[in-house]
């Protein structure tokens, strides 16, 4: 991955993290509740990680094969999440969303832990 592409990916991840932190803290009445619920069930009530990532991919125009490849290239060294799809395009898009969601959850946990220590 070219350095400028890595920088673009890092910016997307940072923006996603900030938006997701704000969303789940607001929906779960505080940092501690949000962190606990994220760790317990990332797809659960008030968190909905996959739904967030799907909308984010659409907003950032990553919901296509080129976007999926961009994300997967940036996450190429990470273990692949278990996915299945009907076509290669669908499988790659799902894989990109799942890999990004896993990384985003970790980044948001870190941010919430940092904010919690300052609160």
Buried (B, 14 or more C-beta within 10 A) or exposed (E): EEEEEEEBBEEBBEEBBEBBBEBBBEBBEEBBBBBEBBEEEBEEEBBBBBEBBBEBBEEBEBBBEEBBBBBBBBBEEEEEBEBEEEEEEBBBBBBBBBBBBBBBBEBBBEBBEEBEEEE
